[in-house]
């Protein structure tokens, strides 16, 4: 193990790193160089190893005191003192090969040596540093992955919305399909007509251009022949000049003939040039035709845009018409409601009139009945006393019933008040019960924390068998 894959740290560096990164609180403050190096204290080393295991593997303090379940032990009381050390050795034996240390033994836990502990702690610190660096890199990668996933989701949602919008834009409503079909057919017909016209004009121009090219070729051929003849004539003139010495009149005549031929040649050349310029103008007309075709295409595009605008305007007009129709329907409904209300009012008026007529009839009947009653009262005056007694008795019964009703109402109010009092008493009792439950829960939590603290303190006070000797 002398050829290590990790650097060997100095004792000061190891102590400083343990205080700043591994230990915390009173443990970091009380740690001294002499506790680990020199005369090493096993308790302090056990504490450091436990904190490292808690940091790396997340092992809790209770796990060091747990007996394995899958092993049959005759007398588990014997193992209670040795159990934390054994569990610590098992976990450290699993950790240190990861730190590139393969010669860790139980003696390094029970009776640690200074050099070996320095090497073990150097390997552990190197691994913890590497773990922290990789953890930061992993967290950055995780954040970048999360942001990428969020962006991907946002782009997917945007893509779906765009696809929905495209479908909405591509789908023509049922109301406008006939108009769109008609417009597309008209546009196709116009395109066909324009293409036919363009092809006809293009064929005519090509024929004219081919004809003009043939004429130009013919004229150039003639011009070349005339040039050849001119060259031959010049040669003949030079020959004749060398021969003619005595006849000046013939020379003058020949010169005049030559001048006339030159004039004719110039005229023919001018005619050829004019024809060439005319042909060139005709050739230059072709791009203007192409420009006209482009203008036609632009007009077609404008017409398509106008068709879209017309479709939008028609849709707006239809929306306005629909709104107008809905308003008219609502107006009609209002009118029908008004007519129904008028009918109801007239019906009520008729009912009132019929009721007034009935009241009049009833009044007349009552008056007639009064007359009959007066006559009957005159007859039944003798029985009046008995009837009066009966009426008084009925009044008394009515008063008694009213008094009973009042008593029942008072009893009901009293019972309601009692129920409210019982409800308030129950509410206060429940609140007190809740407060007592909360207090008991808090006391239980505090007692649990105290027991955990006692367990931690007891861990540091544990004496390993054989270490005192």
C-alpha positions in Angstrom: 0.0 0.0 0.0 3.0 2.3 -0.2 2.2 3.1 -3.9 -1.1 4.8 -3.1 -3.5 6.4 -5.6 -4.3 9.3 -3.2 -2.0 11.9 -1.4 -1.1 11.5 2.2 -2.2 14.5 4.2 -0.4 16.0 7.2 -2.0 15.6 10.7 -2.8 19.3 10.8 -4.7 19.2 7.5 -6.6 16.1 8.6 -7.6 17.7 11.9 -8.6 20.9 10.2 -10.7 19.1 7.6 -12.4 16.9 10.3 -13.3 20.0 12.3 -14.6 22.0 9.3 -16.4 19.3 7.2 -17.0 16.0 9.2 -17.6 17.0 12.8 -19.9 19.8 14.1 -20.6 21.7 17.4 -18.8 20.5 20.6 -17.3 17.5 18.8 -15.4 19.8 16.4 -14.3 22.2 19.2 -13.1 19.4 21.6 -11.1 17.6 18.9 -7.3 17.8 19.5 -4.4 16.5 17.5 -3.3 14.3 20.3 -6.7 12.5 20.3 -6.0 11.0 16.8 -2.2 11.1 16.5 0.4 10.2 19.1 -1.6 8.2 21.8 -4.7 7.7 19.7 -8.0 7.4 21.6 -10.2 4.7 20.1 -13.4 6.5 21.3 -12.5 9.6 19.2 -11.6 7.5 16.2 -14.9 5.5 16.5 -16.8 8.8 16.6 -14.9 10.1 13.5 -15.6 6.8 11.6 -19.3 7.0 12.6 -19.7 10.6 11.4 -18.0 9.6 8.1 -20.4 6.7 7.7 -23.3 9.0 8.5 -22.1 11.5 5.9 -21.4 8.9 3.1 -24.0 6.2 3.6 -26.6 8.0 5.8 -26.3 5.4 8.6 -28.1 6.4 11.8 -26.7 6.1 15.3 -29.2 3.4 16.3 -27.9 1.1 13.5 -24.6 0.6 15.4 -26.5 -0.9 18.4 -28.8 -3.3 16.4 -28.3 -7.0 16.6 -28.5 -8.9 13.2 -31.8 -10.7 12.9 -30.7 -13.4 10.4 -28.2 -14.9 12.8 -29.1 -17.2 15.7 -27.2 -16.1 18.9 -27.5 -18.1 22.1 -26.5 -15.4 24.6 -27.0 -11.9 23.0 -26.1 -10.2 26.3 -22.5 -11.1 25.7 -22.5 -9.1 22.4 -24.0 -5.9 23.8 -20.7 -4.2 24.6 -18.9 -5.4 21.5 -21.9 -4.9 19.1 -21.2 -1.1 18.2 -17.5 -1.9 17.5 -18.4 -4.9 15.3 -21.0 -3.0 13.3 -18.5 -0.1 12.9 -15.9 -2.6 11.6 -18.4 -4.1 9.2 -19.4 -0.7 7.7 -15.8 0.5 7.5 -14.8 -2.7 5.8 -17.4 -1.9 3.2 -16.4 1.8 2.8 -12.6 1.6 2.8 -12.2 -0.5 -0.4 -14.1 2.3 -2.2 -11.4 4.6 -0.8 -8.6 2.4 -2.3 -7.7 0.9 1.1 -7.8 -2.9 1.2 -5.8 -3.8 4.4 -8.3 -2.7 7.1 -8.5 -5.1 10.1 -10.4 -5.3 13.3 -7.2 -4.4 15.2 -7.3 -0.9 13.5 -10.6 -0.3 15.4 -9.6 -1.9 18.7 -5.9 -0.8 18.9 -5.3 1.9 16.2 -1.8 2.8 15.1 -0.8 6.3 14.2 0.6 5.7 10.7 -2.2 3.4 9.6 -4.9 5.8 11.0 -3.2 8.7 9.1 -3.3 6.7 5.9 -6.9 5.6 6.5 -8.0 9.1 7.2 -6.1 10.4 4.1 -7.9 7.9 1.9 -11.3 8.8 3.5 -10.7 12.5 3.1 -9.7 12.1 -0.5 -12.8 10.1 -1.2 -15.1 12.6 0.6 -13.5 15.4 -1.4 -14.0 13.5 -4.6 -17.6 12.7 -3.6 -18.4 16.3 -2.9 -16.9 17.4 -6.3 -18.8 14.7 -8.2 -22.0 15.6 -6.2 -21.7 19.2 -7.3 -21.2 18.2 -10.9 -24.2 15.8 -10.7 -26.4 18.5 -9.2 -25.4 20.9 -12.0 -26.2 18.2 -14.5 -29.5 17.5 -12.8 -30.4 21.2 -12.9 -29.4 21.4 -16.6 -31.5 18.3 -17.3 -34.5 19.7 -15.4 -34.2 23.0 -17.3 -33.9 21.0 -20.6 -36.9 18.9 -19.7 -38.9 22.1 -18.9 -37.8 23.7 -22.1 -38.7 20.5 -24.0 -42.1 20.5 -22.4 -42.6 24.2 -23.2 -41.6 23.6 -26.8 -43.9 20.6 -27.0 -46.8 22.7 -25.6 -45.9 25.5 -28.0 -45.7 23.0 -30.9 -49.1 21.5 -29.9 -50.6 25.0 -29.8 -49.1 25.9 -33.1 -50.4 22.6 -34.6 -53.9 23.4 -33.2 -53.7 26.9 -34.7 -52.5 25.5 -38.0 -55.4 23.1 -38.0 -57.8 26.0 -37.2 -56.2 28.1 -40.0 -56.2 25.2 -42.5 -59.8 24.0 -41.7 -62.3 26.1 -43.5 -65.7 26.5 -41.6 -68.7 24.8 -43.1 -70.4 28.1 -43.9 -67.5 29.3 -46.0 -66.6 26.1 -47.8 -68.8 26.7 -50.8 -67.4 30.2 -51.2 -63.9 29.0 -50.8 -64.4 26.2 -53.4 -65.9 28.7 -55.8 -63.1 31.2 -55.3 -60.4 28.4 -55.7 -62.1 27.3 -58.9 -62.2 30.9 -60.2 -58.5 31.3 -59.2 -57.6 28.0 -61.1 -59.5 29.2 -64.1 -57.7 32.5 -64.1 -54.4 30.7 -63.6 -55.1 28.4 -66.6 -56.2 31.4 -68.7 -53.1 33.3 -67.8 -50.8 30.3 -68.4 -52.5 29.7 -71.8 -52.1 33.4 -72.7 -48.5 33.4 -71.6 -47.7 30.2 -73.6 -49.4 31.6 -76.7 -47.5 34.9 -76.4 -44.3 33.0 -75.6 -44.7 30.8 -78.7 -45.5 33.8 -80.9 -42.5 35.6 -79.5 -40.3 32.6 -80.1 -41.6 32.3 -83.7 -40.9 36.0 -84.3 -37.5 35.7 -82.6 -36.6 32.7 -84.8 -37.8 34.5 -87.9 -35.8 37.6 -87.0 -32.8 35.4 -86.2 -33.1 33.8 -89.6 -33.5 37.2 -91.3 -30.4 38.5 -89.3 -28.4 35.5 -90.4 -29.5 36.1 -94.0 -28.6 39.7 -93.8 -25.3 39.0 -92.2 -24.6 36.4 -95.0 -25.4 39.0 -97.6 -23.3 41.6 -95.8 -20.4 39.1 -95.8 -20.9 38.5 -99.5 -20.9 42.3 -100.1 -17.7 42.6 -98.0 -16.1 39.9 -100.1 -17.2 41.6 -103.3 -15.9 44.9 -101.9 -12.6 43.3 -101.3 -12.5 41.8 -104.8 -13.5 45.2 -106.3 -10.7 46.9 -104.3 -8.2 44.4 -105.6 -9.6 44.9 -109.2 -9.4 48.7 -108.7 -5.8 48.5 -107.6 -5.0 46.3 -110.6 -6.8 48.7 -112.9 -5.0 51.6 -111.4 -1.7 50.0 -112.2 -3.0 49.3 -115.8 -4.8 52.5 -116.5 -2.5 55.4 -117.2 -3.6 57.0 -120.5 -7.5 57.1 -120.1 -8.6 59.6 -117.4 -12.2 59.7 -118.6 -12.6 55.9 -118.1 -11.0 56.3 -114.7 -13.6 59.0 -113.8 -16.5 56.9 -115.0 -15.1 53.9 -113.1 -14.7 56.1 -110.0 -18.3 57.3 -110.3 -19.5 53.7 -110.7 -17.5 52.8 -107.6 -19.0 55.7 -105.7 -22.5 54.5 -106.7 -21.7 50.9 -105.6 -20.3 52.3 -102.3 -23.5 54.3 -101.8 -25.6 51.2 -102.5 -23.5 49.2 -100.1 -23.9 51.9 -97.4 -27.6 51.9 -98.0 -27.8 48.1 -97.7 -25.6 48.3 -94.6 -27.9 51.0 -93.1 -30.9 48.8 -93.9 -29.3 45.8 -92.3 -28.4 47.9 -89.2 -32.0 49.1 -89.0 -33.3 45.6 -89.3 -30.9 44.5 -86.6 -32.0 47.2 -84.2 -35.7 46.3 -84.9 -34.9 42.7 -84.1 -33.0 43.8 -81.0 -36.0 45.8 -79.9 -38.2 42.8 -80.4 -35.8 40.6 -78.4 -35.9 43.3 -75.7 -39.7 43.1 -75.6 -39.5 39.5 -74.3 -38.5 40.5 -70.7 -41.3 43.1 -70.7 -43.7 40.2 -71.4 -42.1 38.3 -68.6 -42.6 41.4 -66.4 -46.2 41.4 -67.4 -46.5 37.7 -66.5 -44.9 38.5 -63.1 -47.4 41.4 -62.7 -50.2 39.0 -63.5 -48.8 36.6 -60.8 -48.6 39.5 -58.3 -52.2 40.4 -59.2 -53.2 36.8 -58.6 -51.5 36.9 -55.2 -53.2 40.2 -54.4 -56.5 38.7 -55.6 -55.8 35.8 -53.2 -55.1 38.2 -50.4 -58.3 40.1 -51.3 -60.2 36.8 -51.3 -58.9 36.1 -47.8 -59.8 39.7 -46.7 -63.2 39.2 -48.3 -63.6 35.9 -46.4 -62.7 37.7 -43.2 -65.1 40.5 -43.9 -67.8 38.0 -44.8 -67.1 36.2 -41.5 -67.4 39.5 -39.6 -70.6 40.3 -41.5 -72.0 36.9 -40.7 -71.0 37.3 -37.0 -72.7 40.7 -37.0 -75.8 39.2 -38.8 -75.8 36.4 -36.2 -75.6 39.1 -33.4 -78.4 41.0 -35.1 -80.5 37.8 -35.4 -79.9 37.0 -31.8 -80.9 40.6 -30.8 -84.0 40.3 -33.0 -84.8 37.0 -31.4 -84.4 38.5 -27.9 -86.6 41.4 -29.0 -89.2 39.0 -30.2 -89.0 37.2 -26.9 -89.3 40.5 -25.1 -92.4 41.3 -27.2 -93.9 37.9 -26.6 -93.2 38.3 -22.8 -94.8 41.7 -23.0 -97.9 40.3 -24.7 -98.1 37.5 -22.2 -97.8 40.0 -19.4 -100.5 42.1 -20.9 -102.7 39.0 -21.3 -102.0 38.2 -17.6 -102.9 41.7 -16.6 -106.2 41.6 -18.6 -106.9 38.1 -17.1 -106.3 39.5 -13.6 -108.5 42.5 -14.4 -111.3 40.1 -15.6 -110.8 38.0 -12.4 -111.1 41.2 -10.3 -114.2 42.3 -12.1 -115.7 38.8 -11.6 -114.6 38.8 -8.0 -116.3 42.3 -7.5 -119.5 40.9 -9.0 -119.3 37.9 -6.7 -118.7 40.2 -3.8 -121.7 42.3 -4.7 -123.8 39.1 -4.9 -122.4 37.9 -1.6 -123.2 41.3 0.0 -126.8 41.1 -1.3 -127.0 37.5 -0.1 -125.6 38.6 3.3 -128.2 41.4 3.6 -130.9 38.9 2.7 -129.4 36.5 5.2 -129.3 39.3 7.8 -133.0 39.9 7.4 -133.7 36.2 7.7 -131.3 36.0 10.7 -133.0 38.9 12.4 -136.3 37.2 11.9 -134.7 34.0 13.2 -133.1 35.8 16.1 -136.4 37.1 17.1 -137.6 33.6 17.1 -134.5 32.1 18.8 -134.1 34.8 21.4 -135.2 32.3 24.0 -132.3 30.0 23.2 -129.7 32.8 23.3 -128.7 32.2 26.9 -127.6 28.6 26.2 -125.7 29.7 23.1 -124.0 32.5 25.1 -122.9 30.0 27.7 -121.5 27.7 25.0 -119.6 30.7 23.4 -118.0 31.7 26.7 -117.0 28.1 27.4 -115.3 28.0 23.9 -113.5 31.3 24.7 -112.2 29.9 27.9 -110.9 26.8 26.0 -109.2 29.1 23.5 -107.5 31.1 26.2 -106.4 27.9 27.9 -104.9 26.6 24.7 -103.1 29.9 24.1 -101.7 29.7 27.6 -100.5 26.2 27.0 -98.9 27.3 23.7 -97.0 30.1 25.5 -95.8 27.6 28.2 -94.6 25.2 25.5 -92.8 28.1 23.8 -91.1 29.1 27.0 -90.1 25.5 27.7 -88.7 25.2 24.2 -86.6 28.4 24.8 -85.3 27.1 28.1 -84.3 23.8 26.5 -82.6 25.7 23.7 -80.6 27.7 26.3 -79.7 24.5 28.1 -78.5 22.9 24.8 -76.4 26.0 24.1 -74.9 25.8 27.6 -74.2 22.1 27.1 -72.6 22.9 23.7 -70.4 25.6 25.1 -69.3 23.3 28.0 -68.5 20.5 25.6 -66.5 23.0 23.4 -64.5 24.2 26.3 -63.9 20.6 27.5 -62.7 19.6 24.0 -60.4 22.6 23.8 -58.9 21.7 27.2 -58.5 18.2 26.0 -56.8 19.3 22.8 -54.5 21.5 24.8 -53.6 18.6 27.2 -53.0 16.4 24.1 -50.7 18.9 22.6 -48.8 19.3 25.9 -48.5 15.5 26.2 -47.2 15.3 22.6 -44.7 18.1 23.3 -43.6 16.4 26.5 -43.3 13.1 24.6 -41.2 14.8 21.9 -38.9 16.4 24.5 -38.6 13.2 26.4 -37.8 11.4 23.1 -35.1 14.0 22.3 -33.7 13.6 25.8 -33.5 9.8 25.4 -31.8 10.3 22.0 -29.3 12.7 23.6 -28.7 10.2 26.5 -28.1 7.4 23.9 -25.6 9.7 22.1 -23.8 10.5 25.4 -23.9 6.8 26.4 -22.2 6.0 23.0 -19.2 8.1 23.9 -19.1 6.6 27.4 -19.1 3.1 26.2 -15.9 1.3 27.3 -14.6 -1.3 24.8 -13.6 -4.6 26.5 -9.8 -5.0 26.5 -9.1 -1.3 25.7 -8.5 -0.4 29.5 -5.8 -3.0 29.7 
